[in-house]
Amino acid sequence: MDITKLDHFAQALIKEAGERIRSAFSYDLVVETKSNANDLVTNIDRETELFFIEKITAQHPTHRIFGEEGMGKPVTFLEGVVWIIDPIDGTMNFVKQHRHFMITIGIFIDGVGKLGYIYDVMRDDLFYAIAGVGAWYNDSPLRKLQPVKLEEAVIGINANWVTPNDKINHEKLISLIRKVRGTRSYGSAAMEIAFVVTGKLDAYLSMRLSPWDIGGGTIIATEVGAVATNLNGEYFDFLNQDTFLIGNPAIHKEILEKYIEQL
């Protein structure tokens, strides 16, 4: 497998998909709901996923595609080459704001992440990594993360998790929020991961993410020294939903041990 050639192919597809999405704002979006009223999908999500499926299959017929919208064949194992794709991560932002949404892709070979991409469509910014080689923001190499103290950290967290819920001890999360310097919530897991790997955030956690939300980001994370696990400190399950924490290595363990108590 020529990883460099595959990387060039993936980047070209991502940029072309981004152009298609930007041009889509010139006509009406068709917005539907999925699991609940806040879980949105648009015709552009589906069209973009089909674009990737058609292009990848034409060039690499043995590759399999695991996408959020389920437009391809079911994926139940990670042997071979698997593309884990979210055509628009942050659909609510896409619909409401026309910005702050990402294309994110992770390419796995026999279950190991090899190529990771997070593309900010409206800013034309690409974060990407080649496993074992490095990570980049557009054409600039990303540096290893520098240590940070928890009290100086800014973390990404959805406000839902610090109100009473059946997933996590929200009182401990309130203690975490009081400890850190600040919190942010951007409405796109991929965007928050991009901020962690570039040091704009120092950690991000969620009770429920899917493989396509983080497949690309975890590959980039490894290359800059960030630690990405579920909330049990274990490797994320890339075939099912799981909890998630990505953080600067100086604070990842401290957050898990002192402030995380799942219910």
N, C-alpha and C positions, 0 to 999 in steps of 0.2 A: 504493500500500500504506500503510494507516494503522498505523504502527508502534506507536503508543500503544495503540490498540485491540487489536492483536495481543498486546502485552505483557500487558494486563489479562486476556485470554483464557488465555494461557499460565500466568500466575500462578494463576488460578482452577483450572485443570486440575491443576497441581502440588499445590496444597493439598488438592484432593479426592482425588487419588491417594494422598497421604500419609495421609489419614484411612482410606482403604481398607486400606493396608498395616498401619497400627497396629491396626486391628480384626482383621486376619488372624492375629494371635498368639493369638486365642481358639480357633483350631482347628488341627489338625495340618498341618505343612508337609510337602510332598512334595519331597524333595531328590534330585537326580540329578547325575551327573558329565557333563562335556562332553569337552574334549580330554585331561584327565588327572584323577587323583583329587582334586586340589586346585582344579580348575576347576568350580565348582558352579553349578547353576541350580535354582531352585525353581518350584513352581506359581505362586507370587506374582510372581516375575519375569515370567513369561509372561502372567499375567492382567493385570498392571499395564501391560505393553507393549500388549496388546490394548485395554485401556481407553483409552490415549492414541490409538491408531490409530482406534478407532471414533469418539471425540469429535472429533478433528481432521478426519477425513474427512467427518463429518457437517456440520461448520461450514465447512470449507475443502476442498472436493473436489479441487481442483487441487494442493494441497500434498502432498508426498511425505514418507514417514517412513522414516528409516534407523535401525533399532533393533538393540541388541545381540542380542536373541533371534531376529531374523529373522522376526518374525511378519507383517510386511507384505510388499509387493512389493519385489523387488530394486532397489537404487539404485546406478547405475553412473556417474552424472554429477550435478553440483550446480547445473545451470541451474534457474531457477525458485525456488520456496520449498521448502526441505528442512529438516525437523526431524531433528536427530541426537540420539537418545535412549538413555540408559541408565536403565532403570526402577529398578534397584537396583545401584548401584556399591558394591562391598564385600559381595558375597553371603556370603562366609565369615563376616564380622562379623555379618551379618544372621542367619545360621543359628546361629552359636555364641554370640554376645553379645546379640543383639536390640538392637544400637545400633551407632553408628559406620558407618553406611551412608547413601548419598545417592541422591536422584533428580537426574540432571543432564541438561540439555537445551541444545542450541545451535540457534538458528534462523538458517539461512543463506539469503540471497537472491542468486542468480546467483553462488554461490561465496564470497560475502562474509558473514562473521559479523555479524549485526545484533542479536540478542538472546541473552543467555547466562544460565543459571540453575544454581545448585547448591543443593539443598534437603536440609538435615539433618532427616530425617523424625522422629526421636524427640525432637529438641530444638525442632522447629517453627521452625527458623532458615533464612531464605532469603537467599542471596547472589545478586545479579543485576546485569545491566548492559544498557544500551541504547547501542549503538555511537555514539560521538560526542557523547553526552549525559552519561554518567556511570555510576557503579556504586554499589550500596547494599548494606548489611547490614540486613535488615528495612527499617525506615523511615529509617535513618541513612546519610547519604552516606559512602562510603569515600574516604579521603584518598589522594593520591599517595604512593607508597612513599618513605621517606626513605633516603638512602644508608647503607650498612652496609659495614664492612670484613670481608673473608673470615674473618679470625681471630675475629671477633665473631659470625659467622653460625651459625644452626642450620639444618640442611638435612634434607630428607626423602630417604631412600634405603633400598631393600630390601637386607637383609643378603646375599642371594644374589649381588649384584653385586660384593661385596668378598671373595668366595671364588673360587677358580679356576673359570673358566667360559669358554665359547667366544664370548662376545659383546664383552667389553671387558677391557682391561688392568687387572686388579684391583689390581695393585701401585700404580698411579697413584691409584686411588680410595682405597686405604689412606692414601696421602700426603694426599689431600684431607681425609679423616676426621681425620687428626692435626692438620691445619691449622685446621679449624673449631672452634667452641666446643662443638658437640654435634650429634647426629643423632637422627632420629625415624623410625618407620615405623608407619603407621596402618592399612594394609590397604585403603585406598580412594584411588585416584588423585584423584578429585574432592574428597575431604576434604583431601588434602594441597595441592591447588591452592587451595582455599578458604583454607587457612592462609597460603599465600604471598601471596595478594592482600590479606590483612588484616594481614600483617606478623608473624604468629605463627611462620611459617617464612620463611627467606630464599631458599630454593631447593628444588627437588624434581626428581629425575631418574629416568628409567626406560629400560630397554633395549627395552621392548616394550609399547606402548599402542595402543589402537584409537581410531578417531574418536569413538565415543560416550563414551569415558573423559574426553576433554578438550574436546569441542566447545563446551560451555557455558563452561568455565573459561577458555579462551583469549580469549574475548570480554570477560570480566570483567578479565582480566589487562591487556589493552590500555588499559582505562579508568583503571587505577591506576598505569600506567607500568611494570608488570612486562614482562619479555621472555620470550616462549615460542617455542621453535624445536625442531627435531630436533637430534641430537648432531653434525650437520654444520653447524649454525648456519643451517639453511634452514627455510623455511615448512613446517609439518607437512602431510602428505598426509592430507586428510580423507576419503579413500575407502579407505585401506588402513592396516595396522599400520605403526608407525614408532617410532623412538627419540624421546625427549622430554626437554627441560630447560626448566623455567620458573624464573626467578629475579629477584631484585632487580637492576635495571639496573647497579648498581655492581659486581656480582660475576658476572653471567652470562657475560660474555666471558672473564673470568679463569678461571672453571671450565672452559669449553670449551677454551681454549688451553693451559692448564697441566696439566689433570688428566684429560682425556678422550682415550683412544686406543682406538678400536674395532678389533676383531680381524677 
